[in-house]
Amino acid sequence: MAATGCDCRFKDPLGARLSPEQYQELFKPSEYLKFIEAGFSSQNAFPRHTLQCYHEFFKSVPNGVKVLDFGTGPVMLSTISAATKASEIVLADYSEANLAYLRQWLQNDPQAYDWSPYFRYVVQELEGVGDREMDEREKQVRQLVKDVVHCDITQDPPIDKGYDQLYDVVVCSLVLEGASDSREEYRANAARLAKLVKPGGALFCYGIENKNGYYVFGNQRLPNIHLCHECWLGAFSNAGFCDPKIRIAPTCDPNRQYRFISCTRKTV
Ligand SMILES: C[S@@+](CC[C@H](N)C(=O)[O-])C[C@H]1O[C@@H](n2cnc3c(N)ncnc32)[C@H](O)[C@@H]1O
């Protein structure tokens, strides 16, 4: 049900959610990495804001957890803080091109994207520890990532066979608004994510409240539905999550703001 005063918008100017083929065509990992690099030069924008949210979130997570990053993209952002608590990490994405970027970095390929400035930011600036820990953290992440697999939040199950199991922690950043065409689909997708979280386990979900109906990086424009605050929050309680912790931050565009929720899957 829509909330009173709801201003959700689904008819974006670009048409519906993209098929895997369209996604592969439009979402170029190299362009996305340039977009991330540009944002990194600004203190409060994405991806520093996401890194700060991951850092805060993982401080509250117990040691030895099994972590799934659902919709990782070509980026290693979540793993830097996840490695402080994880016993193993699984990375999953919709696009083969993104998975190839992740594998390249994990295999220590000299052509791989250099994530060291992001590791330095988290380990030195946010955690306040030194150079040696930073090198160690990169090694630790390479050891902890057990697999890089395909996922599609609109399918049942939403992840490759063998990975459709319960994780202590699931993180999902900037995925659901682009992968859903309506409020109902967003709710169904949040419910599919919930099925991957152990009862008592935690979900970290980062998104953008976006009245534009699309997002832009480089010269790409991709669809992105807009859910009002109540409908967005309602999707997580409807999916069986409780104890929501929310963080909202402005972007330079008044139509868009970052929003982050962490919540616990109910045990009964
Ligand atoms: C904007 S990127 C976000 C990447 C990364 N999580 C981050 O925070 O930078 C959106 C990601 O959603 C993934 N995605 C798009 N449709 C999806 C779907 N139906 N199921 C799962 N992931 C999807 C894409 O492959 C892409 O990596």
The ligand as a MOL file (V3000), in Angstrom:
LIG
                    3D

  0  0  0     0  0            999 V3000
M  V30 BEGIN CTAB
M  V30 COUNTS 27 29 0 0 0
M  V30 BEGIN ATOM
M  V30 1 C 25.2070 1.4560 -9.7490 0
M  V30 2 S 25.8740 -0.1470 -9.7660 0 CHG=1
M  V30 3 C 26.3140 -0.3600 -8.0750 0
M  V30 4 C 27.5720 -1.1600 -7.8980 0
M  V30 5 C 28.1110 -1.2270 -6.4780 0
M  V30 6 N 27.2680 -2.0260 -5.6180 0
M  V30 7 C 28.3470 0.1460 -5.8950 0
M  V30 8 O 27.8410 0.4330 -4.8050 0
M  V30 9 O 29.0720 0.9260 -6.5200 0 CHG=-1
M  V30 10 C 24.4310 -1.1290 -9.9560 0
M  V30 11 C 24.7000 -2.6080 -9.9350 0
M  V30 12 O 23.4610 -3.3140 -9.9120 0
M  V30 13 C 23.6310 -4.4950 -10.6570 0
M  V30 14 N 22.2990 -4.9310 -11.1100 0
M  V30 15 C 21.5100 -4.3710 -12.0420 0
M  V30 16 N 20.3860 -5.1000 -12.2160 0
M  V30 17 C 20.4710 -6.1290 -11.3360 0
M  V30 18 C 19.6350 -7.2380 -11.0360 0
M  V30 19 N 18.4830 -7.4460 -11.6770 0
M  V30 20 N 20.0510 -8.0990 -10.0800 0
M  V30 21 C 21.2160 -7.9110 -9.4350 0
M  V30 22 N 22.0540 -6.8820 -9.6770 0
M  V30 23 C 21.6850 -6.0070 -10.6250 0
M  V30 24 C 24.5240 -4.0880 -11.8110 0
M  V30 25 O 25.1720 -5.1440 -12.4440 0
M  V30 26 C 25.4650 -3.0900 -11.1520 0
M  V30 27 O 26.6510 -3.6730 -10.7550 0
M  V30 END ATOM
M  V30 BEGIN BOND
M  V30 1 1 1 2
M  V30 2 1 2 3
M  V30 3 1 2 10
M  V30 4 1 3 4
M  V30 5 1 4 5
M  V30 6 1 5 6
M  V30 7 1 5 7
M  V30 8 2 7 8
M  V30 9 1 7 9
M  V30 10 1 10 11
M  V30 11 1 11 12
M  V30 12 1 11 26
M  V30 13 1 12 13
M  V30 14 1 13 14
M  V30 15 1 13 24
M  V30 16 1 14 15
M  V30 17 1 14 23
M  V30 18 2 15 16
M  V30 19 1 16 17
M  V30 20 1 17 18
M  V30 21 2 17 23
M  V30 22 1 18 19
M  V30 23 2 18 20
M  V30 24 1 20 21
M  V30 25 2 21 22
M  V30 26 1 22 23
M  V30 27 1 24 25
M  V30 28 1 24 26
M  V30 29 1 26 27
M  V30 END BOND
M  V30 END CTAB
M  END
